[in-house]
Amino acid sequence: MMLMPLLWVVLIAVIVWAVIRLVRRPDDGERGRQGRETPQEILDRRFASGEIDVEAYRQARAHLAGREPGSS
């Protein structure tokens, strides 16, 4: 009988913890630790998602590498 209030407190704490874990996006904590995306990562992500075509991707990679697009 004396442990019943303690049981309720523990049960409520576990429920709150579970709800927070389920609601929070998985990458919330990791994005803050890793910092910002590099320009190359942004370019790769945009190409992978189809925002830019192959030619634009190659030109941007060449520009990021510090060379002109036509000078291979």
PQR file of N, CA, C, O and H, with PARSE charges and radii, in Angstrom:
ATOM      1  N   MET A   1       0.812  -1.197   0.000 -0.4000 1.5000
ATOM      2  CA  MET A   1       0.000   0.000   0.000 -0.0000 2.0000
ATOM      3  C   MET A   1       0.858   1.265   0.000  0.5500 1.7000
ATOM      4  O   MET A   1       0.502   2.268  -0.618 -0.5500 1.4000
ATOM      5  N   MET A   2       1.982   1.207   0.694 -0.4000 1.5000
ATOM      6  CA  MET A   2       2.856   2.370   0.775 -0.0000 2.0000
ATOM      7  C   MET A   2       3.618   2.582  -0.546  0.5500 1.7000
ATOM      8  O   MET A   2       4.032   3.702  -0.847 -0.5500 1.4000
ATOM      9  H   MET A   2       2.272   0.392   1.196  0.4000 1.0000
ATOM     10  N   LEU A   3       3.799   1.531  -1.316 -0.4000 1.5000
ATOM     11  CA  LEU A   3       4.542   1.637  -2.564 -0.0000 2.0000
ATOM     12  C   LEU A   3       3.671   2.049  -3.744  0.5500 1.7000
ATOM     13  O   LEU A   3       4.191   2.317  -4.827 -0.5500 1.4000
ATOM     14  H   LEU A   3       3.463   0.622  -1.072  0.4000 1.0000
ATOM     15  N   MET A   4       2.364   2.102  -3.555 -0.4000 1.5000
ATOM     16  CA  MET A   4       1.460   2.436  -4.649 -0.0000 2.0000
ATOM     17  C   MET A   4       1.731   3.827  -5.242  0.5500 1.7000
ATOM     18  O   MET A   4       1.757   3.945  -6.467 -0.5500 1.4000
ATOM     19  H   MET A   4       1.942   1.884  -2.676  0.4000 1.0000
ATOM     20  N   PRO A   5       1.933   4.877  -4.451 -0.5600 1.5000
ATOM     21  CA  PRO A   5       2.244   6.188  -5.049  0.2800 2.0000
ATOM     22  C   PRO A   5       3.558   6.160  -5.832  0.5500 1.7000
ATOM     23  O   PRO A   5       3.661   6.789  -6.885 -0.5500 1.4000
ATOM     24  N   LEU A   6       4.552   5.445  -5.332 -0.4000 1.5000
ATOM     25  CA  LEU A   6       5.819   5.328  -6.045 -0.0000 2.0000
ATOM     26  C   LEU A   6       5.634   4.604  -7.375  0.5500 1.7000
ATOM     27  O   LEU A   6       6.239   4.988  -8.375 -0.5500 1.4000
ATOM     28  H   LEU A   6       4.469   4.934  -4.476  0.4000 1.0000
ATOM     29  N   LEU A   7       4.818   3.578  -7.398 -0.4000 1.5000
ATOM     30  CA  LEU A   7       4.527   2.848  -8.623 -0.0000 2.0000
ATOM     31  C   LEU A   7       3.883   3.769  -9.657  0.5500 1.7000
ATOM     32  O   LEU A   7       4.236   3.718 -10.836 -0.5500 1.4000
ATOM     33  H   LEU A   7       4.326   3.266  -6.586  0.4000 1.0000
ATOM     34  N   TRP A   8       2.945   4.607  -9.229 -0.4000 1.5000
ATOM     35  CA  TRP A   8       2.287   5.533 -10.161 -0.0000 2.0000
ATOM     36  C   TRP A   8       3.265   6.564 -10.713  0.5500 1.7000
ATOM     37  O   TRP A   8       3.207   6.894 -11.898 -0.5500 1.4000
ATOM     38  H   TRP A   8       2.658   4.649  -8.272  0.4000 1.0000
ATOM     39  N   VAL A   9       4.151   7.069  -9.886 -0.4000 1.5000
ATOM     40  CA  VAL A   9       5.144   8.046 -10.340 -0.0000 2.0000
ATOM     41  C   VAL A   9       6.065   7.414 -11.383  0.5500 1.7000
ATOM     42  O   VAL A   9       6.352   8.022 -12.414 -0.5500 1.4000
ATOM     43  H   VAL A   9       4.198   6.800  -8.924  0.4000 1.0000
ATOM     44  N   VAL A  10       6.518   6.212 -11.116 -0.4000 1.5000
ATOM     45  CA  VAL A  10       7.393   5.512 -12.057 -0.0000 2.0000
ATOM     46  C   VAL A  10       6.642   5.225 -13.355  0.5500 1.7000
ATOM     47  O   VAL A  10       7.201   5.407 -14.437 -0.5500 1.4000
ATOM     48  H   VAL A  10       6.285   5.717 -10.278  0.4000 1.0000
ATOM     49  N   LEU A  11       5.403   4.785 -13.271 -0.4000 1.5000
ATOM     50  CA  LEU A  11       4.613   4.489 -14.456 -0.0000 2.0000
ATOM     51  C   LEU A  11       4.406   5.736 -15.314  0.5500 1.7000
ATOM     52  O   LEU A  11       4.540   5.673 -16.536 -0.5500 1.4000
ATOM     53  H   LEU A  11       4.949   4.637 -12.392  0.4000 1.0000
ATOM     54  N   ILE A  12       4.085   6.852 -14.698 -0.4000 1.5000
ATOM     55  CA  ILE A  12       3.888   8.102 -15.440 -0.0000 2.0000
ATOM     56  C   ILE A  12       5.206   8.561 -16.073  0.5500 1.7000
ATOM     57  O   ILE A  12       5.210   9.041 -17.207 -0.5500 1.4000
ATOM     58  H   ILE A  12       3.976   6.903 -13.705  0.4000 1.0000
ATOM     59  N   ALA A  13       6.310   8.420 -15.359 -0.4000 1.5000
ATOM     60  CA  ALA A  13       7.612   8.807 -15.905 -0.0000 2.0000
ATOM     61  C   ALA A  13       7.968   7.961 -17.133  0.5500 1.7000
ATOM     62  O   ALA A  13       8.500   8.486 -18.111 -0.5500 1.4000
ATOM     63  H   ALA A  13       6.307   8.030 -14.438  0.4000 1.0000
ATOM     64  N   VAL A  14       7.682   6.673 -17.086 -0.4000 1.5000
ATOM     65  CA  VAL A  14       7.965   5.795 -18.224 -0.0000 2.0000
ATOM     66  C   VAL A  14       7.093   6.165 -19.415  0.5500 1.7000
ATOM     67  O   VAL A  14       7.571   6.148 -20.550 -0.5500 1.4000
ATOM     68  H   VAL A  14       7.250   6.247 -16.291  0.4000 1.0000
ATOM     69  N   ILE A  15       5.845   6.494 -19.189 -0.4000 1.5000
ATOM     70  CA  ILE A  15       4.944   6.893 -20.273 -0.0000 2.0000
ATOM     71  C   ILE A  15       5.428   8.194 -20.910  0.5500 1.7000
ATOM     72  O   ILE A  15       5.455   8.307 -22.135 -0.5500 1.4000
ATOM     73  H   ILE A  15       5.457   6.508 -18.268  0.4000 1.0000
ATOM     74  N   VAL A  16       5.804   9.167 -20.104 -0.4000 1.5000
ATOM     75  CA  VAL A  16       6.294  10.439 -20.629 -0.0000 2.0000
ATOM     76  C   VAL A  16       7.570  10.214 -21.437  0.5500 1.7000
ATOM     77  O   VAL A  16       7.721  10.783 -22.518 -0.5500 1.4000
ATOM     78  H   VAL A  16       5.782   9.075 -19.108  0.4000 1.0000
ATOM     79  N   TRP A  17       8.479   9.402 -20.935 -0.4000 1.5000
ATOM     80  CA  TRP A  17       9.723   9.102 -21.649 -0.0000 2.0000
ATOM     81  C   TRP A  17       9.424   8.444 -22.997  0.5500 1.7000
ATOM     82  O   TRP A  17      10.027   8.801 -24.009 -0.5500 1.4000
ATOM     83  H   TRP A  17       8.356   8.940 -20.057  0.4000 1.0000
ATOM     84  N   ALA A  18       8.493   7.483 -23.013 -0.4000 1.5000
ATOM     85  CA  ALA A  18       8.151   6.782 -24.254 -0.0000 2.0000
ATOM     86  C   ALA A  18       7.528   7.739 -25.276  0.5500 1.7000
ATOM     87  O   ALA A  18       7.848   7.666 -26.462 -0.5500 1.4000
ATOM     88  H   ALA A  18       8.003   7.193 -22.190  0.4000 1.0000
ATOM     89  N   VAL A  19       6.655   8.620 -24.832 -0.4000 1.5000
ATOM     90  CA  VAL A  19       6.026   9.573 -25.748 -0.0000 2.0000
ATOM     91  C   VAL A  19       7.067  10.513 -26.334  0.5500 1.7000
ATOM     92  O   VAL A  19       7.032  10.801 -27.531 -0.5500 1.4000
ATOM     93  H   VAL A  19       6.395   8.679 -23.868  0.4000 1.0000
ATOM     94  N   ILE A  20       7.981  10.992 -25.524 -0.4000 1.5000
ATOM     95  CA  ILE A  20       9.033  11.880 -26.024 -0.0000 2.0000
ATOM     96  C   ILE A  20       9.899  11.161 -27.047  0.5500 1.7000
ATOM     97  O   ILE A  20      10.251  11.746 -28.071 -0.5500 1.4000
ATOM     98  H   ILE A  20       8.010  10.759 -24.552  0.4000 1.0000
ATOM     99  N   ARG A  21      10.247   9.914 -26.795 -0.4000 1.5000
ATOM    100  CA  ARG A  21      11.061   9.137 -27.740 -0.0000 2.0000
ATOM    101  C   ARG A  21      10.337   8.907 -29.061  0.5500 1.7000
ATOM    102  O   ARG A  21      10.963   8.921 -30.122 -0.5500 1.4000
ATOM    103  H   ARG A  21       9.961   9.439 -25.963  0.4000 1.0000
ATOM    104  N   LEU A  22       9.029   8.697 -29.005 -0.4000 1.5000
ATOM    105  CA  LEU A  22       8.267   8.434 -30.220 -0.0000 2.0000
ATOM    106  C   LEU A  22       8.017   9.698 -31.035  0.5500 1.7000
ATOM    107  O   LEU A  22       7.984   9.646 -32.264 -0.5500 1.4000
ATOM    108  H   LEU A  22       8.521   8.686 -28.144  0.4000 1.0000
ATOM    109  N   VAL A  23       7.843  10.820 -30.368 -0.4000 1.5000
ATOM    110  CA  VAL A  23       7.507  12.062 -31.049 -0.0000 2.0000
ATOM    111  C   VAL A  23       8.741  12.719 -31.646  0.5500 1.7000
ATOM    112  O   VAL A  23       8.665  13.313 -32.722 -0.5500 1.4000
ATOM    113  H   VAL A  23       7.869  10.863 -29.369  0.4000 1.0000
ATOM    114  N   ARG A  24       9.854  12.625 -30.978 -0.4000 1.5000
ATOM    115  CA  ARG A  24      11.080  13.272 -31.451 -0.0000 2.0000
ATOM    116  C   ARG A  24      11.586  12.590 -32.707  0.5500 1.7000
ATOM    117  O   ARG A  24      11.618  11.362 -32.787 -0.5500 1.4000
ATOM    118  H   ARG A  24       9.917  12.143 -30.104  0.4000 1.0000
ATOM    119  N   ARG A  25      11.983  13.396 -33.696 -0.4000 1.5000
ATOM    120  CA  ARG A  25      12.537  12.848 -34.933 -0.0000 2.0000
ATOM    121  C   ARG A  25      13.895  12.222 -34.644  0.5500 1.7000
ATOM    122  O   ARG A  25      14.638  12.731 -33.806 -0.5500 1.4000
ATOM    123  H   ARG A  25      11.957  14.393 -33.631  0.4000 1.0000
ATOM    124  N   PRO A  26      14.232  11.127 -35.321 -0.5600 1.5000
ATOM    125  CA  PRO A  26      15.495  10.444 -35.046  0.2800 2.0000
ATOM    126  C   PRO A  26      16.732  11.288 -35.326  0.5500 1.7000
ATOM    127  O   PRO A  26      17.753  11.105 -34.663 -0.5500 1.4000
ATOM    128  N   ASP A  27      16.673  12.207 -36.289 -0.4000 1.5000
ATOM    129  CA  ASP A  27      17.867  12.973 -36.625 -0.0000 2.0000
ATOM    130  C   ASP A  27      17.993  14.289 -35.863  0.5500 1.7000
ATOM    131  O   ASP A  27      18.920  15.052 -36.137 -0.5500 1.4000
ATOM    132  H   ASP A  27      15.844  12.356 -36.828  0.4000 1.0000
ATOM    133  N   ASP A  28      17.094  14.587 -34.912 -0.4000 1.5000
ATOM    134  CA  ASP A  28      17.173  15.849 -34.175 -0.0000 2.0000
ATOM    135  C   ASP A  28      18.499  15.987 -33.431  0.5500 1.7000
ATOM    136  O   ASP A  28      19.178  17.006 -33.554 -0.5500 1.4000
ATOM    137  H   ASP A  28      16.342  13.967 -34.690  0.4000 1.0000
ATOM    138  N   GLY A  29      18.858  14.992 -32.682 -0.4000 1.5000
ATOM    139  CA  GLY A  29      20.074  15.072 -31.884 -0.0000 2.0000
ATOM    140  C   GLY A  29      21.332  14.968 -32.711  0.5500 1.7000
ATOM    141  O   GLY A  29      22.322  15.634 -32.407 -0.5500 1.4000
ATOM    142  H   GLY A  29      18.306  14.164 -32.582  0.4000 1.0000
ATOM    143  N   GLU A  30      21.326  14.166 -33.730 -0.4000 1.5000
ATOM    144  CA  GLU A  30      22.514  13.956 -34.530 -0.0000 2.0000
ATOM    145  C   GLU A  30      22.856  15.164 -35.380  0.5500 1.7000
ATOM    146  O   GLU A  30      24.037  15.453 -35.572 -0.5500 1.4000
ATOM    147  H   GLU A  30      20.522  13.624 -33.977  0.4000 1.0000
ATOM    148  N   ARG A  31      21.874  15.878 -35.896 -0.4000 1.5000
ATOM    149  CA  ARG A  31      22.132  17.053 -36.731 -0.0000 2.0000
ATOM    150  C   ARG A  31      22.876  18.108 -35.913  0.5500 1.7000
ATOM    151  O   ARG A  31      23.794  18.753 -36.419 -0.5500 1.4000
ATOM    152  H   ARG A  31      20.914  15.644 -35.740  0.4000 1.0000
ATOM    153  N   GLY A  32      22.485  18.284 -34.657 -0.4000 1.5000
ATOM    154  CA  GLY A  32      23.149  19.273 -33.816 -0.0000 2.0000
ATOM    155  C   GLY A  32      24.583  18.901 -33.508  0.5500 1.7000
ATOM    156  O   GLY A  32      25.438  19.780 -33.400 -0.5500 1.4000
ATOM    157  H   GLY A  32      21.740  17.760 -34.246  0.4000 1.0000
ATOM    158  N   ARG A  33      24.866  17.616 -33.363 -0.4000 1.5000
ATOM    159  CA  ARG A  33      26.223  17.175 -33.069 -0.0000 2.0000
ATOM    160  C   ARG A  33      27.120  17.267 -34.292  0.5500 1.7000
ATOM    161  O   ARG A  33      28.300  17.597 -34.169 -0.5500 1.4000
ATOM    162  H   ARG A  33      24.172  16.902 -33.450  0.4000 1.0000
ATOM    163  N   GLN A  34      26.588  16.985 -35.453 -0.4000 1.5000
ATOM    164  CA  GLN A  34      27.397  16.965 -36.654 -0.0000 2.0000
ATOM    165  C   GLN A  34      27.677  18.366 -37.194  0.5500 1.7000
ATOM    166  O   GLN A  34      28.682  18.577 -37.873 -0.5500 1.4000
ATOM    167  H   GLN A  34      25.630  16.717 -35.554  0.4000 1.0000
ATOM    168  N   GLY A  35      26.835  19.284 -36.910 -0.4000 1.5000
ATOM    169  CA  GLY A  35      27.009  20.625 -37.450 -0.0000 2.0000
ATOM    170  C   GLY A  35      26.287  20.762 -38.774  0.5500 1.7000
ATOM    171  O   GLY A  35      25.371  20.001 -39.083 -0.5500 1.4000
ATOM    172  H   GLY A  35      26.019  19.113 -36.358  0.4000 1.0000
ATOM    173  N   ARG A  36      26.711  21.737 -39.543 -0.4000 1.5000
ATOM    174  CA  ARG A  36      26.060  22.019 -40.821 -0.0000 2.0000
ATOM    175  C   ARG A  36      26.572  21.089 -41.909  0.5500 1.7000
ATOM    176  O   ARG A  36      27.659  20.519 -41.809 -0.5500 1.4000
ATOM    177  H   ARG A  36      27.455  22.355 -39.292  0.4000 1.0000
ATOM    178  N   GLU A  37      25.746  20.948 -42.965 -0.4000 1.5000
ATOM    179  CA  GLU A  37      26.154  20.166 -44.121 -0.0000 2.0000
ATOM    180  C   GLU A  37      27.226  20.916 -44.896  0.5500 1.7000
ATOM    181  O   GLU A  37      27.217  22.145 -44.964 -0.5500 1.4000
ATOM    182  H   GLU A  37      24.863  21.411 -43.045  0.4000 1.0000
ATOM    183  N   THR A  38      28.147  20.163 -45.476 -0.4000 1.5000
ATOM    184  CA  THR A  38      29.154  20.778 -46.331 -0.0000 2.0000
ATOM    185  C   THR A  38      28.520  21.065 -47.690  0.5500 1.7000
ATOM    186  O   THR A  38      27.487  20.481 -48.018 -0.5500 1.4000
ATOM    187  H   THR A  38      28.155  19.165 -45.420  0.4000 1.0000
ATOM    188  N   PRO A  39      29.113  21.946 -48.479 -0.5600 1.5000
ATOM    189  CA  PRO A  39      28.571  22.199 -49.818  0.2800 2.0000
ATOM    190  C   PRO A  39      28.497  20.931 -50.668  0.5500 1.7000
ATOM    191  O   PRO A  39      27.552  20.764 -51.439 -0.5500 1.4000
ATOM    192  N   GLN A  40      29.472  20.044 -50.540 -0.4000 1.5000
ATOM    193  CA  GLN A  40      29.464  18.795 -51.305 -0.0000 2.0000
ATOM    194  C   GLN A  40      28.297  17.908 -50.878  0.5500 1.7000
ATOM    195  O   GLN A  40      27.660  17.282 -51.725 -0.5500 1.4000
ATOM    196  H   GLN A  40      30.240  20.180 -49.914  0.4000 1.0000
ATOM    197  N   GLU A  41      28.007  17.844 -49.579 -0.4000 1.5000
ATOM    198  CA  GLU A  41      26.881  17.045 -49.088 -0.0000 2.0000
ATOM    199  C   GLU A  41      25.547  17.609 -49.585  0.5500 1.7000
ATOM    200  O   GLU A  41      24.643  16.855 -49.947 -0.5500 1.4000
ATOM    201  H   GLU A  41      28.525  18.353 -48.890  0.4000 1.0000
ATOM    202  N   ILE A  42      25.433  18.928 -49.600 -0.4000 1.5000
ATOM    203  CA  ILE A  42      24.212  19.560 -50.106 -0.0000 2.0000
ATOM    204  C   ILE A  42      24.035  19.247 -51.582  0.5500 1.7000
ATOM    205  O   ILE A  42      22.936  18.914 -52.025 -0.5500 1.4000
ATOM    206  H   ILE A  42      26.167  19.541 -49.307  0.4000 1.0000
ATOM    207  N   LEU A  43      25.117  19.353 -52.343 -0.4000 1.5000
ATOM    208  CA  LEU A  43      25.068  19.053 -53.771 -0.0000 2.0000
ATOM    209  C   LEU A  43      24.682  17.597 -54.011  0.5500 1.7000
ATOM    210  O   LEU A  43      23.833  17.309 -54.855 -0.5500 1.4000
ATOM    211  H   LEU A  43      26.010  19.624 -51.984  0.4000 1.0000
ATOM    212  N   ASP A  44      25.300  16.682 -53.275 -0.4000 1.5000
ATOM    213  CA  ASP A  44      24.987  15.257 -53.411 -0.0000 2.0000
ATOM    214  C   ASP A  44      23.517  14.983 -53.079  0.5500 1.7000
ATOM    215  O   ASP A  44      22.851  14.218 -53.776 -0.5500 1.4000
ATOM    216  H   ASP A  44      25.989  16.916 -52.589  0.4000 1.0000
ATOM    217  N   ARG A  45      23.017  15.612 -52.015 -0.4000 1.5000
ATOM    218  CA  ARG A  45      21.622  15.405 -51.613 -0.0000 2.0000
ATOM    219  C   ARG A  45      20.666  15.936 -52.682  0.5500 1.7000
ATOM    220  O   ARG A  45      19.671  15.287 -53.006 -0.5500 1.4000
ATOM    221  H   ARG A  45      23.558  16.234 -51.449  0.4000 1.0000
ATOM    222  N   ARG A  46      20.968  17.119 -53.230 -0.4000 1.5000
ATOM    223  CA  ARG A  46      20.102  17.694 -54.266 -0.0000 2.0000
ATOM    224  C   ARG A  46      20.095  16.832 -55.522  0.5500 1.7000
ATOM    225  O   ARG A  46      19.048  16.664 -56.147 -0.5500 1.4000
ATOM    226  H   ARG A  46      21.776  17.646 -52.967  0.4000 1.0000
ATOM    227  N   PHE A  47      21.252  16.282 -55.900 -0.4000 1.5000
ATOM    228  CA  PHE A  47      21.324  15.415 -57.073 -0.0000 2.0000
ATOM    229  C   PHE A  47      20.557  14.121 -56.812  0.5500 1.7000
ATOM    230  O   PHE A  47      19.820  13.650 -57.679 -0.5500 1.4000
ATOM    231  H   PHE A  47      22.102  16.418 -55.392  0.4000 1.0000
ATOM    232  N   ALA A  48      20.727  13.554 -55.639 -0.4000 1.5000
ATOM    233  CA  ALA A  48      20.046  12.303 -55.299 -0.0000 2.0000
ATOM    234  C   ALA A  48      18.532  12.466 -55.267  0.5500 1.7000
ATOM    235  O   ALA A  48      17.799  11.534 -55.598 -0.5500 1.4000
ATOM    236  H   ALA A  48      21.326  13.937 -54.935  0.4000 1.0000
ATOM    237  N   SER A  49      18.062  13.641 -54.870 -0.4000 1.5000
ATOM    238  CA  SER A  49      16.610  13.850 -54.803 -0.0000 2.0000
ATOM    239  C   SER A  49      16.017  14.284 -56.141  0.5500 1.7000
ATOM    240  O   SER A  49      14.798  14.399 -56.267 -0.5500 1.4000
ATOM    241  H   SER A  49      18.657  14.397 -54.601  0.4000 1.0000
ATOM    242  N   GLY A  50      16.867  14.526 -57.141 -0.4000 1.5000
ATOM    243  CA  GLY A  50      16.375  14.887 -58.465 -0.0000 2.0000
ATOM    244  C   GLY A  50      16.162  16.369 -58.675  0.5500 1.7000
ATOM    245  O   GLY A  50      15.555  16.767 -59.670 -0.5500 1.4000
ATOM    246  H   GLY A  50      17.857  14.433 -57.038  0.4000 1.0000
ATOM    247  N   GLU A  51      16.645  17.196 -57.763 -0.4000 1.5000
ATOM    248  CA  GLU A  51      16.482  18.645 -57.913 -0.0000 2.0000
ATOM    249  C   GLU A  51      17.333  19.198 -59.057  0.5500 1.7000
ATOM    250  O   GLU A  51      16.953  20.171 -59.709 -0.5500 1.4000
ATOM    251  H   GLU A  51      17.138  16.872 -56.956  0.4000 1.0000
ATOM    252  N   ILE A  52      18.485  18.570 -59.293 -0.4000 1.5000
ATOM    253  CA  ILE A  52      19.368  19.025 -60.368 -0.0000 2.0000
ATOM    254  C   ILE A  52      19.703  17.841 -61.266  0.5500 1.7000
ATOM    255  O   ILE A  52      19.648  16.688 -60.840 -0.5500 1.4000
ATOM    256  H   ILE A  52      18.793  17.780 -58.764  0.4000 1.0000
ATOM    257  N   ASP A  53      20.052  18.144 -62.522 -0.4000 1.5000
ATOM    258  CA  ASP A  53      20.374  17.071 -63.473 -0.0000 2.0000
ATOM    259  C   ASP A  53      21.881  16.780 -63.446  0.5500 1.7000
ATOM    260  O   ASP A  53      22.637  17.417 -62.713 -0.5500 1.4000
ATOM    261  H   ASP A  53      20.097  19.081 -62.868  0.4000 1.0000
ATOM    262  N   VAL A  54      22.292  15.816 -64.255 -0.4000 1.5000
ATOM    263  CA  VAL A  54      23.681  15.368 -64.268 -0.0000 2.0000
ATOM    264  C   VAL A  54      24.633  16.494 -64.661  0.5500 1.7000
ATOM    265  O   VAL A  54      25.679  16.670 -64.036 -0.5500 1.4000
ATOM    266  H   VAL A  54      21.677  15.299 -64.851  0.4000 1.0000
ATOM    267  N   GLU A  55      24.275  17.253 -65.690 -0.4000 1.5000
ATOM    268  CA  GLU A  55      25.157  18.327 -66.149 -0.0000 2.0000
ATOM    269  C   GLU A  55      25.337  19.399 -65.072  0.5500 1.7000
ATOM    270  O   GLU A  55      26.456  19.849 -64.824 -0.5500 1.4000
ATOM    271  H   GLU A  55      23.426  17.110 -66.198  0.4000 1.0000
ATOM    272  N   ALA A  56      24.262  19.797 -64.447 -0.4000 1.5000
ATOM    273  CA  ALA A  56      24.365  20.797 -63.381 -0.0000 2.0000
ATOM    274  C   ALA A  56      25.182  20.251 -62.210  0.5500 1.7000
ATOM    275  O   ALA A  56      25.948  20.985 -61.587 -0.5500 1.4000
ATOM    276  H   ALA A  56      23.354  19.432 -64.648  0.4000 1.0000
ATOM    277  N   TYR A  57      25.017  18.965 -61.916 -0.4000 1.5000
ATOM    278  CA  TYR A  57      25.773  18.326 -60.837 -0.0000 2.0000
ATOM    279  C   TYR A  57      27.271  18.348 -61.150  0.5500 1.7000
ATOM    280  O   TYR A  57      28.085  18.695 -60.294 -0.5500 1.4000
ATOM    281  H   TYR A  57      24.394  18.369 -62.423  0.4000 1.0000
ATOM    282  N   ARG A  58      27.629  17.975 -62.379 -0.4000 1.5000
ATOM    283  CA  ARG A  58      29.046  17.956 -62.767 -0.0000 2.0000
ATOM    284  C   ARG A  58      29.641  19.361 -62.738  0.5500 1.7000
ATOM    285  O   ARG A  58      30.763  19.549 -62.268 -0.5500 1.4000
ATOM    286  H   ARG A  58      26.968  17.693 -63.075  0.4000 1.0000
ATOM    287  N   GLN A  59      28.904  20.336 -63.233 -0.4000 1.5000
ATOM    288  CA  GLN A  59      29.411  21.711 -63.214 -0.0000 2.0000
ATOM    289  C   GLN A  59      29.608  22.209 -61.786  0.5500 1.7000
ATOM    290  O   GLN A  59      30.613  22.852 -61.482 -0.5500 1.4000
ATOM    291  H   GLN A  59      27.992  20.183 -63.614  0.4000 1.0000
ATOM    292  N   ALA A  60      28.666  21.915 -60.929 -0.4000 1.5000
ATOM    293  CA  ALA A  60      28.781  22.360 -59.541 -0.0000 2.0000
ATOM    294  C   ALA A  60      29.937  21.660 -58.831  0.5500 1.7000
ATOM    295  O   ALA A  60      30.654  22.286 -58.050 -0.5500 1.4000
ATOM    296  H   ALA A  60      27.850  21.393 -61.176  0.4000 1.0000
ATOM    297  N   ARG A  61      30.122  20.372 -59.096 -0.4000 1.5000
ATOM    298  CA  ARG A  61      31.259  19.647 -58.501 -0.0000 2.0000
ATOM    299  C   ARG A  61      32.579  20.244 -58.968  0.5500 1.7000
ATOM    300  O   ARG A  61      33.509  20.422 -58.181 -0.5500 1.4000
ATOM    301  H   ARG A  61      29.540  19.864 -59.730  0.4000 1.0000
ATOM    302  N   ALA A  62      32.647  20.550 -60.256 -0.4000 1.5000
ATOM    303  CA  ALA A  62      33.867  21.154 -60.786 -0.0000 2.0000
ATOM    304  C   ALA A  62      34.111  22.519 -60.152  0.5500 1.7000
ATOM    305  O   ALA A  62      35.245  22.860 -59.815 -0.5500 1.4000
ATOM    306  H   ALA A  62      31.891  20.406 -60.896  0.4000 1.0000
ATOM    307  N   HIS A  63      33.059  23.285 -59.996 -0.4000 1.5000
ATOM    308  CA  HIS A  63      33.189  24.605 -59.371 -0.0000 2.0000
ATOM    309  C   HIS A  63      33.648  24.467 -57.921  0.5500 1.7000
ATOM    310  O   HIS A  63      34.513  25.216 -57.466 -0.5500 1.4000
ATOM    311  H   HIS A  63      32.138  23.008 -60.270  0.4000 1.0000
ATOM    312  N   LEU A  64      33.075  23.518 -57.205 -0.4000 1.5000
ATOM    313  CA  LEU A  64      33.489  23.320 -55.811 -0.0000 2.0000
ATOM    314  C   LEU A  64      34.923  22.832 -55.720  0.5500 1.7000
ATOM    315  O   LEU A  64      35.623  23.140 -54.756 -0.5500 1.4000
ATOM    316  H   LEU A  64      32.372  22.910 -57.574  0.4000 1.0000
ATOM    317  N   ALA A  65      35.367  22.078 -56.708 -0.4000 1.5000
ATOM    318  CA  ALA A  65      36.735  21.586 -56.708 -0.0000 2.0000
ATOM    319  C   ALA A  65      37.724  22.675 -57.099  0.5500 1.7000
ATOM    320  O   ALA A  65      38.932  22.500 -56.939 -0.5500 1.4000
ATOM    321  H   ALA A  65      34.798  21.828 -57.492  0.4000 1.0000
ATOM    322  N   GLY A  66      37.221  23.807 -57.615 -0.4000 1.5000
ATOM    323  CA  GLY A  66      38.086  24.927 -57.959 -0.0000 2.0000
ATOM    324  C   GLY A  66      38.621  24.887 -59.367  0.5500 1.7000
ATOM    325  O   GLY A  66      39.624  25.533 -59.666 -0.5500 1.4000
ATOM    326  H   GLY A  66      36.240  23.949 -57.746  0.4000 1.0000
ATOM    327  N   ARG A  67      37.974  24.143 -60.238 -0.4000 1.5000
ATOM    328  CA  ARG A  67      38.403  24.123 -61.628 -0.0000 2.0000
ATOM    329  C   ARG A  67      37.223  24.452 -62.533  0.5500 1.7000
ATOM    330  O   ARG A  67      36.067  24.364 -62.117 -0.5500 1.4000
ATOM    331  H   ARG A  67      37.158  23.617 -59.995  0.4000 1.0000
ATOM    332  N   GLU A  68      37.509  24.816 -63.721 -0.4000 1.5000
ATOM    333  CA  GLU A  68      36.464  25.164 -64.686 -0.0000 2.0000
ATOM    334  C   GLU A  68      35.784  23.910 -65.214  0.5500 1.7000
ATOM    335  O   GLU A  68      36.438  22.875 -65.338 -0.5500 1.4000
ATOM    336  H   GLU A  68      38.447  24.888 -64.059  0.4000 1.0000
ATOM    337  N   PRO A  69      34.471  23.967 -65.535 -0.5600 1.5000
ATOM    338  CA  PRO A  69      33.742  22.788 -65.988  0.2800 2.0000
ATOM    339  C   PRO A  69      34.299  22.147 -67.247  0.5500 1.7000
ATOM    340  O   PRO A  69      34.267  20.920 -67.341 -0.5500 1.4000
ATOM    341  N   GLY A  70      34.796  22.874 -68.200 -0.4000 1.5000
ATOM    342  CA  GLY A  70      35.232  22.295 -69.462 -0.0000 2.0000
ATOM    343  C   GLY A  70      36.668  21.820 -69.480  0.5500 1.7000
ATOM    344  O   GLY A  70      37.090  21.242 -70.481 -0.5500 1.4000
ATOM    345  H   GLY A  70      34.823  23.870 -68.124  0.4000 1.0000
ATOM    346  N   SER A  71      37.436  22.028 -68.442 -0.4000 1.5000
ATOM    347  CA  SER A  71      38.863  21.700 -68.463 -0.0000 2.0000
ATOM    348  C   SER A  71      39.159  20.402 -67.745  0.5500 1.7000
ATOM    349  O   SER A  71      39.660  20.428 -66.621 -0.5500 1.4000
ATOM    350  H   SER A  71      37.094  22.498 -67.628  0.4000 1.0000
ATOM    351  N   SER A  72      38.860  19.248 -68.367 -0.4000 1.5000
ATOM    352  CA  SER A  72      39.122  17.948 -67.743 -0.0000 2.0000
ATOM    353  C   SER A  72      40.458  17.414 -68.155  0.5500 1.7000
ATOM    354  O   SER A  72      40.847  16.327 -67.727 -0.5500 1.4000
ATOM    355  H   SER A  72      38.453  19.227 -69.280  0.4000 1.0000
TER
END
